[in-house]
Amino acid sequence: MVPAAGSGSVTGSCPSLAMAPAVCGTLLGLALYAGSLCAASSAAFLYHDYCVIGAGPSGLQVAYFLQQAGRDYVVFERSHAPGSFFALYPRHRKLISINKQYTGKSNSEFNLRHDWNSLLSHDPRLLFRRYSRDFFPNADVMVHYLEDFASLLKLQVQYNTAIVHVTLEKDEQAWNGHYFLLTDQDRQNYKCSSLLVATGTWVPNVVNFPGSEYVEGYETVSINPEDFAGQTVLILGRGNSAFETAENILGVTNFIHMVSRSRVRLSWATHYVGDLRAINNGLLDTYQLKSLDGLLEGDLEDLAIVKDKKGKLHITLRFYLENRNTSAGIDSITLPQDELDNFATRAPYDRVIRCLGWKFDFSIYNRSLRMMPGKGNKKKYPQIKPSYESRGTRGLFILGTASHSVDFRKSAGGFIHGFRYTTRAVHRLLENRHHGVPWPSIVYPITQLTNSIIKRVNEASGLYQMFSVLADIILLRENATAFEYLEEYPVGILAELETQTGRKAPNGLFVIIMEYGRNFSGADKDVFYYNRAVGEAQHAWQSNFLHPVIYYYKHLPTEREMRLRPPDWPLPRPDAVHHIVEDFLTDWTAPNAHILPLRRFLENCLSTDLRNFFAESCFLFAFTHQKLPPFCGQGYVRMQGLMGSEGLRHHAVEAGLLEDYTPNDFSGDKDPDSPEGSQDQLLRDHVIPVRPLQHLVNAKDEL
């Protein structure tokens, strides 16, 4: 009997037992083939929640945080080991990031302020000072350090994997509405929900002009000084790589000239560590002391180089070569000295070296990611938001040196001692966005407000290194009875704080940030002028050197207020602002110069009394005031304190902190059960809260 048409199964089996065997076999084969295609398609992409491109310092740093949080991630590294950039650069092998062995402090957080090479981890073995004692370490040590960081912490790094193409796949179910598809040199495909780019800037900047084929690049030029003996050298560029190259050959050349578009920028004047450091500026001495070497300013794109029959290189200007055949010989080409016989670069050169730094590699990113270079002097970096997320693609974050556009020539975000903190901030943003883990915070009673701020400005390394970029945020609780403390949040996204952190700010907030003086930094500034620093609290707003600044807002600033903030201000105009006066020792613990003005500022903002009191004062307040100071309300009234002693009471009396109620004729023979004896005993054994005792015994430890 043949079943009625249409009664066959909708599964992958044959629709009818009576169907011809050949037809059934054909359908079964098609089904199996389709299934195998689906399996192959799913297996073609290896999936991870987080993909990190690059195992340099920032790539390893974010890998550490992802691993600590137990996230699914992988790091792709094109080389056979981490930190491949440092295997070649700097060419002359001396880092300019300081490695200070001793600070006089045992506080590890404070010591990171002067350790510019260590990455953040829980393992004390991975402090850079355990690898080198040199103040300016050798780059080979950095390579060894990064290898140990990856291996000891067992980070998930996939070596010998060069990502050659990145594109998007739209999917509404994905975290960000799309997946990132990556392809490596072996055509292996990977899929991830969030992409973290930590490749740095490694593509050499090249300027093309007539004769640029005669120019040697910093990345390939000889580092043996003897190869330059008796030669005349022209260096294109004026950054640390240019001066590093000049320093290496300064003692063997006839003379060195250096040409760049802009004037030299000294790091001690700009307070930007990426500008010229003193360790490499020997050529400035020989230039200013007229020992043949010199610096010139000019647009490199206007230059041209002509080679004569002897192999000498002559500098001319591009417009002299227009409509001329440069191969016709130097005799037929007009040189500037033909019209101006004292033209500065009229002497021929033996070698011309290009030292123009590096830029980000945009070549591997598909147009769908909309990865665009910045503008002006930031064009070597990709465009990103203050949250370090790409402006073109949600879920794509730029880490490390390539993220420096956020604080270029302002702070240390392009260097290890800066981006180790911005990388941690990005991880915290991701934890809140994708895993519902709010930004870490601690809640304190309002009585600890002054102490908490003083502690952080004296110890915190993230605030210190990423000045004007990362800030501590204090969120006030209702009626200002307590506060919530968040550390090292990017100030550029302050308006988005509630969304980005999972914390609420309905009752106002304080923002603690470190700043230099408004008009103290610049290439043309004299930073050594007389009376360059202030020392009195009433002049704190005129402080020039790095110092803490506290902004108070009654309400969280809006996006519009952030956009319209005054030029060069990290934040919008606050309801109140307080500068803690600069300190020669960067030690903001002076009771009168630092702590007292801060406490009074906080009291004015909160309309409350933040002083600490002895139990006797709290007892009197309870009978004479309708509202107790927070310290009394949160301590004395709750029976929190420390039993006093005669010695402690005597010390408090001598210090003027308590009145002496002991009768002059007290001989010690009164009956303790009598009213007089009971009163004396009460005065001697009164409760003294813990905090005044600590402050009284050791004010510096309290802070």
N, C-alpha and C positions, 0 to 999 in steps of 0.2 A: 504494500500500500504506500502510495506517495503522499507525503504531507501536503497540505495546502500551501500555496505560495505565500512567502512572507512570514512563515512560522519558524524560520531558522533562528539560532541563538545570536545575540549581539556581542558575545565574548569572542575571544581569539580562536575558539574551536571551529571545526567545520560546520556549516549551517545545516547540513543534512547527511545522514548516514547513507542515504541512497544516492548521494551525489557521486559523480564519477571520481574514482581515485586520483586521477591526474589533476582534476580541478582542485580537489581538496588539498593535495600536496602543494600545488602552486600557491594557494592562499596561505597555507601554513608557512611556506618559505618566505613570503612577503612579510608576514607578521613577525617572524623571527628576525628578518633583515631590518625592519623598522625598529624593533626593540634594540637591536645591536647598535643602530645609529643613535638612538637616544642615550644608551649607555656610554657610547664613545663621546657623544657631545658633552655629557655631564662630567666625564673623566678628563676631558681636554683641559678643563680649568681647575687648578688647585686653589681651593678657597681658604682665605683667612679673613678674620674681622679687620685686622690692621695690617697694611703693607707699608714697610719703611724702605725707602730707596736710599742707600748709602750707609756704610758702617764707619763713618767718621765719628768725631766726638759727639755731635748732636744726635746722630743715629743710634749710637750706643747708649746715650743718656736716656732717650725716650724708650728704648728697648728695656732698660732697667726698670723704669716706672711701669711699663706695661706688664712686665714679668712679675713685679711685686704685687700688682693688682690681679694677677691670674688671668690675663686676657690672652686671646688667641691672636698671635702676631708672627710675622717673619720679617727679617731684615735682609735685603738683597745687597750684596757687595760684589762689584765687578772684579776686584782683585782677589788674591789668595789670602789676604790678611786685612784686618781693619786699619783705618788711618792711612790709606795709601797715599794721600796727599802729602803727608809728612815724610814719607819715604823719599820724596824728591825736593820738597820745599820746607823751609827756605833753602835756596841753593847752597848757601854758605854755612848752613846747619846750625846757626845760633838763633834760638827763639828769642822774641822780645817780650814774652810774657813772664812776669817775675815769679820767682819761687823762693819766697821769704821763709827761712828756716825758723827764725826766732822773732817773737813779737812781745815777749814778756808776759804773755797770757796763756792760760791753759784751756780757755774756752774755745772749743773746736769751731763753733759758728763764727766767732770773732776772727779766728785765724784764717778762715776762708776769705776774708776781706783782702788778705795779702798773699793768697795762694791762687794764682791765675791759671793753673793748669789742671787741677784735680776736677774730676767729675763727681757728682753727688751720688753717694751710696751709703749703705749701713756698715760697710766693711772698712775698718780703720787701716787695713793693709793697703788700701787703694788710695792713699794720699800721696800726691806726687813727690812730696819731700822725702818719702822713703825710697824713691828711685833716683834722685839726684840732689846734690847739695849745692849745685851751681845756682847763682842768682838768676842768670839767663841760661837755661839748660840747653843741651844739644837736642836737635830734632830727633835723632835716633832714639833717645830716651823716651820721647813721646810715643814713638811707634811701639816700643816695648811695653810701655804703660797701657796703651789701648789694647794690645794683644792680651795682656793679663786681665784687664777689665772685662773683656768679652769672655775669656775662658774661665776665670775664677767665679764669675757670676752666672756662668752657663747660659749666656744669652743666645737666642735662636737666630744665628746669623748664617745665611746661605752664601758661601763664598763662590768666586768664579762665576757669578751670575750677573751679567750686564743687561739691565733693562733697556731695550732699544725702542720700545713703543708703548705708549699709554693712551687709552681711549676710554669712552664711557659707554655703558649699556643702561638704558632707561629701564627702571623697574620701580613701580609704586610701592612695592613691599620692602625695598631696600631702606637702610637708615636715612639716607639723604635723597631718596628718590631715584637713585642710580647706583650702579656698581662701577668700580674701576677695573678695567681689563688691562693687564700688563703682559708683555711678551718679551722673552729674553733672547739672547743671541742664538740659542738652540731651538727657537720657535716653541718653547714651552710656554703655555699660557697660565696666567694666574688671575684670580678674581678676588677683590676685597671690597669691604664696605667703606673703609676710610683709608685715605692715602696720605702718608706723611713723607714729605720730600726733604731729605737731609743730605743732599749731594754737594752743598756748598757752592762756591764760585770757582771754577777750575779752567774755564776756557780763556786763553790769553786774549787780552785786548790788543787788537792790531789796527794801526792806522795806515791806510793805503794812500800813497802819494808817489809821484814819479821818482824812481830810484829806490823804493822801499824794499826791493829784492836784495839790496846790499846790506840790509839791517839784520843783525843777529838778535834772536829772542832771549830773554832772561831764562827761559826754560831750557835752552840748549847751550848757551854761551859757556866757555871754559871758566872754571873756578880756580885755575892754577895761576897765581899772580905772575909767574915767570913768563907765561904766554903773552903778557902785556908789557914786558920790559922794554923801555925806550919808545913806547908808542904814544900816540895822541888819540884820545878817545872822546867821543861824543855820546852821552847817555840821554835817551828820550824818556822823560818821566821825572817825577819829583816826589814819589812816595818812599816808603821804607825799603821796597825792593831795589829802587834806583840807588838810594844812598848806601844800602847794604853792598851792592855791587861796587860802587865807588870806593867804599871803605876798604874793600878787599884788595884793590889795585892802586890805592892812593900813593903808596910809597915807591912804586916802580914805573909809573907812567911819566911821560914828559909833562902833560897836563890833562886835566879832565874838564870838559864843559858839560853842563846839564841844561837841557831845554824842556820847558813845559808850558802849558797854557796859563797856569795860575802861579801865583807867588808861593813860596814855601810856607807850609803851615806847621808850626812847632807845637807838639803835643802839650808842652807845659804852658803854652799861651791859650790854646783852644780847649784844654782839659778833655781832649778826645784821644784815646789811646791809639787810634788808627792813624793819626798824623805822625809826623816825623819824630822819632824818639831820639833821645840824647845819645844812645849807644852807637848810633850810626851817623852822627852829624859831623864827622871830622872834616868833611869837605867845606862846611860853613866856615870853619877856622881858616883853612887855607885860602878861601875866597876873600874873606873880610881882611885877612892879614896880607893880602896881595902876594900869595905864593903860587901864581900862575893859574890855579883852578878858578872856575867861575860858574855863575848861574845866570841864565837868560830866560825871558818870558816871550812866548810866541805861540801862535796856533800851529800845531804840527801838520795840519792838513794843508797849510800854505807853503810847506817846505818842499824841496826837491833835492835829490842827491845825484851828483854826476861823478862818474868814475873816470880818472885820467889813465894814461897809458902806463903809468907807474903803479897803478892800483890804489892811488890816493883818492879819498872821497871828499868832494867839494860840496858845500852847502850853498844852495841858491834858493830862489823863490819860484813857486809854481808858475806864476804869470810870465816869467822870463822864458819858460819852455813852451808856452802855448804856440801852436802851429809851427813847432820846430821839431826836427828829427834828432832825438837825444843820442842816437847811435852815430851821428855824423862826427862826433868828436867834441872834446871840451873846448877846443879853440874856436868853434863856431857858435858857442853858447855864451850868452851874456851872463856874467856873474855880478852879484851886487857890488863887489869891490871895484868893478869897472866904472861904476857911477859914484860910489862912495868909498874912497880909498881906505877909510878906517872902519869898514864894516866889521862887526864884532867877530863873526865866524869866518873870516877870510882865510885863516890858516887851514890847510887840508887836514883831514883826519885819517888815521889808519883803520879805525873801527868805529862803527855806530851800533849801539846796543839799545834795544827796546825793553823798557821796564815799566809797563803801563798797567800792571795789575791784571785782574781776571774778571770774568762775567759769568752769569748763570747760563747753563746749557738748556735752551728752549727747544732744541731740535727733536727730542723724543716725544713731545706732547702733541697729541692730535688737536685739531682746531676745536673739537667739541669741548675741550677743557677750558678754552678761552684763557689760556695762560699768556698774559701780556706783560711786556717789560714796562718798568716805571718811566717816569719822565725826568728830563734834565739830568742832574748828577746821580739820579737813582735808576737810570735806564739799565744798569747792569744787574738789577734785581727784579724779580717778578713782583707784580702789583699784589699786595695783600692788605687785609684789614688790620686794625690794631689788635685783633684777636689772633693774628698770624694765620688766618684762613684766607684762601685765595679769593680775590674779588670776583672771579669768573665762575668758580665751581664750589658748591657747598661740599664740605667733607674733605677737601684737599687743603692740608696745612703745610706751610713752609717752615722748616726749622733751621737753626744754626746760622751760619754766615749768610746764607741766602735770604734770611728773614730780616736782614739789617736795615731794610728800607724803613722800618717802623721808627728807628732811632738813629739813622745815619748821621754821623758827625755830631751826635748829641750824647749818646751813652755807649755802653759796652756790649750791645746786643749782637755784634758781629764777631765776638771773641768768646773763648771758652768760659771765661769768668763772668760773662754776661748771659750767654744763651743757655748755660746749664740751668738758670732760673726761669727764663722764658719758656724753655722746653717743659719744665715742671708745671708751669702755669697752663700750657696747652694741654698737658695730660689731665690736669684737674678739670679743664673745660670739657674735655671728651668724656671723662668719668661722669660728669653731671648730665651731659647731653644724651649719651647712649646707655648709661647704666644706672641712672638715677642716684648717683652718689654725690651728695652736695659738697661744695667746697669745704675743706676742713676748717673747723672753727672751734673756739673755746669760749664758754660763757663764764664771766667773772662778775662778782658784785661790784657796784659802782665805786666802792672804796678802793678798789685796786686799779682804777683808771690811770692815775698818774704813774704808779709804779710800772704798769704794763707798757706804757709808752716809753718811759725812760729805759726800761730793760731792752726793748727792741731797737731803739735808735743807737744804743751803745753796743749791741751785739750783732744785729741782723746783717748778713752779708749780701742778701738779695737786694735789699733797699739801698745798700751802700754802693754796690756795683752798677745796678740798673737804676741809677738816680733819674728822677723825672719820668720814669717809665713804669716801674712797679711800685706799688704803694700798699701799706697796711690799711685795712678798712675796719673801723669800729662802728658797729651797728647798735644804736641805743635801744634798750627795751622801754616799755611803757613806764612813764613817770621817772625815767632815768634812775631806776633802782639797780639795774644791771646792764651789761653790754656784752656783745658778741664780737670776738676778735678774729678777723680773717687776715692772713698774711700774704703779701706779695701778689696782689691782684693787678692786672694791667689797667692803668688809669685811662687809657684810650677808649675802653669800653665800660666806663663807670656807669653810664646811663643804662646799660644792659645788665647791671649787677644782679638784679633779682632773677632774671632769666638764665644768666650764665652760671650762677652759683647755687641756685636753689635756696638762697637765703632771702629774708624779707627785711626791708628797711623803711618801715612806716613812721618811725619816730625820730628821724634825723640820724646823722652820721658824722664821724670824724675821718679824715683822710690824712695819713702820715706819709710823708714823702721826703726825699732828700734832694736838695737843690744847690746849685752854685748861684752867686749873685747875678742879677739880670744883665749887667753890663761888664762883667769881669772876664768873659771868655771871648776870644776871637783872634784871628791870625795877626791882626794889627794892634793887639792890646799889649800894653806894658804891665805884666803881672807882678813885677818886682818893685813897683813904685813905693815910695815912703808912705806909711800909714795905710797899707793895703788891707789891713785887717782891723776889725773892731773887737772890743773886749767887754763892753758894758751892755747889760741887758736892755737898757732903753734904746740902744742903737742896733738891736738885733736885726731889724728889717734891712739894715745896710750891710749885712754880712756878705762877704764875697766868696769865701771858701765854702766847701761842701758843708751843709748844715741841715738839720731837720726843720721842716715846715709842716704845720698842722692846719688843715682846712676844716672848717665847720660848716655843714649844710643842714638846714632845718628839714629840707626835703631832698630826695635823690635828684641830682641834675638830670635834665632831659636831653634828648638827642640834639635838639635845637640849641640848647645852651652850650653843649659841647662843641658844636660847629662854630658858634659865634664867640667862643672864648677869645680873650685878647691875644695878639700875636706873641709867640714864644712862651705862652703860659701853658703848663701841662693840664690845667684844670680851669673850669669857669670861675667867675668871681664868686667867692663864698660869702656866707652871712658873716663870718668872722675868720680871721687868719692870724696865726702866731708863728713867729720865727724864733727858734731857740738859737741863741747867739753862737756864732762859730767858735770853735775851740782849737787851740794850737795842737793839743794832744788828741783831738777827736774823742774826747772823754767828757760826755755831757752829764756829769754827776755832781756838779758844784751846787750846793744847797741854795745859795743866794742867786747866782748868775743863771742857773739852768732850771732847777726844780721849782723854786718858788714862783717865778713868772709863769711857768707852764701850768702849775696848779691853779693859780688865780685866773688864768685864761679859761681853763676848763670850768671853773666855778662860775664865771660870768656867763659862759655859754649855757650851762645847765641850771643856773639859779639855785645852786646848792652849795653846801659846805663840805669840801673833800678833805678837811684836816683829820688827823688822828688825835684821839683824846684819851686821857687817863680816865679810869672808872670814876674818880671823884668829880671830874668835870661833867661826865655823862649823867651822874647822879644829880648834880645841880641843874643841868639842862632839863631833866625830866620834870623838875618842879617849877621851872621858870619859863619854859618855852612850850608853845603848842606843837611844834614840829622839831623832832630831834635830828641832829646831823646824821647822815647815813651811817657813819662809823659807829655811833652810839646805838642806832636802831638795829644794825645788823650784827653788832658784837655784844655790847654791854647788856642790852635788854634781853638777849637770848642766852645770857649766862655764859658767853664765850669769853675766855680770857685766861690769864695765868695768875696763880696765887702769888701775892707779893711777899716780900721778905723785908726785914729791917734794913739790910744792906742796900737793896734796890730802892727802897723808899728814901733812904738817906742820900743816895746818888741822885734821885729825881729832885729832891729838895735843893741840893747844891747846884744842880743844873738850872734851877728856876722853873722846873716843870710842875712842881707841887709846892703848895704852901706848907710851912712847918707849923703844925698844930700842937706839937708836943709841949706841954707846960714846962716853964723854966725850972720849977721846983720839983719836977718829977724825979723820984728817987728809986722807983722800981719796987717799993714795998707796999703798994696799994693792993687791996683785995681785988682780984680779978672779977669777983662776983658783984662788987659794988658798982653803982652807976658810973662812977668816974673810971674805974678799971675797965668796965665793959666798953666805954667810949674809946679809951686809949687803945684797947685791943682791936676794936673795929678799925680805927685809923691805921694801925700798923699792918693789919692783915687784909686790907681791902684788895679787891680783884683788879689786876692790871691787865688790859688786853694784850694779846700777843704782838700785834704789829708795832705799837709804840715801843715795846721792849726791844724788838729787833732794831728798830730805827735808832733807839737810844744807845744800844750796845755797839752797833756797827752800821752806821748809815750807808757806807759804801756797799756792804754786802746786801743790804736791803734793796738797793737799787739794781 
